[in-house]
């Protein structure tokens, strides 16, 4: 049900009071006054009395409500001033927060720039370490590689001498000629294999998008380190029937397997065996290299990929080989696992994804 507003109620009350006053006062006057002249004056006084009383009541009413209105306006003004002060304080606080945020952004940007520079320095240092390790390995292998090349050169030299003698004697026998030519061909093929292996090992590129044939890489590595095995270490190979080809960096993968094979060879004091087994495991190429060497103490297995950690005698190792090997495998999104037992041997297992997801 709708309710009357305050101003409607006042108006109705005023009209009701006026009607009652007029009716009551007229009857009262008519009862006590019969003279017409005196009745007229009484009517006039009655009207003035009513006007005076209503004026006083309206004055009191208006003063009360106007006073409340003025008080409310004063309070609103105070609240408005307080609100303005509060807004100004909040604005100053917001401006300060913006300035602080800007300063923090500058600091963060500077830190990010420093991190980028540090990361670049680390990447450059890692690349230098990889190259240094590669050169150190080449230094270790140089004498053996020279010996490996010298043998097929002797084949070539002997074949040429034989051909010269046949030509000088003017008696070119077919069987002898073919024998000398085969000897020269074998020498050239042998040298070509060694040079190919060295080229693949020495290649310097940051690309991880090369197609790398794992079996070819392993064979190249065995050719390069053959002289280190001499006649005391035999190698057995059990390759998967299908080729294992992954995306990666050919030169770095040569470095991985040369480091692992050299460690296997160095772990064998007298005579022993190095076994290489490959197979496809899910989406990975799995390479297992096992030796019958001295093995590694259990407490050292978790440390051998740490930089500069080595169990070799002073001057025989920098402790960077397996650390660099581990990082190269990690950059290929692969994994390295080592299982070893003292006086029994070591098994190194490398898993490399067939489709490399990019270097990390």
JOQUIVEN-V305697 format. One record per pair of residues at least 12 apart in sequence whose C-alpha atoms are under 6 Angstrom apart, sorted by the first residue. I is the first residue (numbers start at 1). GAP is how many residues later the second one is. D is the distance in Angstrom with one decimal. If there is no record, write none. Layout:
i->I gap->GAP d->D
i->I gap->GAP d->D
This chain:
i->144 gap->83 d->4.8
i->149 gap->42 d->5.8
i->152 gap->35 d->4.0
i->155 gap->28 d->5.5
i->155 gap->29 d->5.9
i->155 gap->32 d->5.4
i->156 gap->28 d->4.3
i->156 gap->31 d->5.5
i->159 gap->21 d->4.4
i->159 gap->24 d->5.8
i->159 gap->25 d->5.5
i->197 gap->23 d->4.7
i->200 gap->51 d->5.4
i->201 gap->50 d->4.7
i->201 gap->53 d->5.2
i->203 gap->48 d->5.3
i->208 gap->40 d->4.1
i->208 gap->41 d->4.7
i->209 gap->38 d->5.3
i->209 gap->39 d->5.2
i->210 gap->37 d->5.4
i->210 gap->38 d->5.2
i->210 gap->39 d->5.8
i->211 gap->35 d->5.8
i->211 gap->36 d->4.8
i->212 gap->33 d->5.3
i->212 gap->34 d->5.3
i->212 gap->35 d->6.0
i->212 gap->38 d->5.7
i->213 gap->31 d->5.9
i->213 gap->32 d->4.5
i->214 gap->30 d->5.6
i->217 gap->37 d->6.0
i->221 gap->37 d->5.7
i->232 gap->39 d->4.7
i->233 gap->38 d->5.6
i->233 gap->39 d->5.1
i->233 gap->40 d->5.4
i->234 gap->39 d->4.9
i->235 gap->38 d->5.8
i->235 gap->39 d->4.9
i->235 gap->40 d->5.8
i->236 gap->39 d->4.8
i->237 gap->38 d->6.0
i->237 gap->39 d->4.9
i->238 gap->39 d->4.7
i->239 gap->38 d->5.5
i->239 gap->39 d->4.9
i->240 gap->38 d->5.4
i->240 gap->39 d->4.9
i->246 gap->108 d->4.3
i->246 gap->109 d->5.7
i->247 gap->108 d->5.5
i->247 gap->109 d->5.1
i->256 gap->69 d->5.0
i->264 gap->27 d->5.6
i->267 gap->26 d->4.6
i->267 gap->27 d->5.5
i->268 gap->25 d->4.1
i->272 gap->20 d->5.6
i->273 gap->18 d->5.8
i->273 gap->19 d->5.7
i->274 gap->16 d->5.6
i->274 gap->17 d->4.5
i->275 gap->14 d->5.7
i->275 gap->15 d->5.0
i->276 gap->12 d->5.8
i->276 gap->13 d->4.7
i->283 gap->70 d->6.0
i->283 gap->71 d->5.9
i->284 gap->67 d->6.0
i->284 gap->68 d->5.3
i->284 gap->69 d->4.2
i->284 gap->70 d->5.3
i->285 gap->66 d->5.7
i->285 gap->67 d->5.1
i->286 gap->64 d->5.8
i->286 gap->65 d->4.7
i->287 gap->62 d->5.7
i->287 gap->63 d->5.1
i->288 gap->60 d->5.8
i->288 gap->61 d->4.5
i->289 gap->58 d->5.8
i->289 gap->59 d->5.2
i->290 gap->56 d->5.7
i->290 gap->57 d->4.4
i->291 gap->54 d->5.4
i->291 gap->55 d->5.5
i->292 gap->52 d->5.9
i->292 gap->53 d->4.3
i->293 gap->52 d->4.6
i->294 gap->48 d->5.8
i->294 gap->49 d->4.4
i->294 gap->51 d->5.7
i->295 gap->45 d->5.5
i->295 gap->46 d->5.1
i->295 gap->47 d->4.3
i->295 gap->48 d->5.5
i->295 gap->49 d->5.9
i->295 gap->50 d->4.4
i->295 gap->51 d->5.4
i->296 gap->44 d->5.6
i->296 gap->46 d->5.6
i->305 gap->17 d->5.1
i->305 gap->18 d->4.3
i->306 gap->17 d->5.5
i->307 gap->12 d->6.0
i->307 gap->13 d->5.3
i->307 gap->16 d->5.4
i->308 gap->12 d->5.3
i->331 gap->28 d->4.4
i->331 gap->29 d->5.0
i->332 gap->27 d->5.5
i->334 gap->17 d->5.3
i->334 gap->18 d->4.5
i->335 gap->15 d->5.9
i->335 gap->16 d->5.2
i->336 gap->13 d->5.9
i->336 gap->14 d->4.8
i->337 gap->12 d->5.1
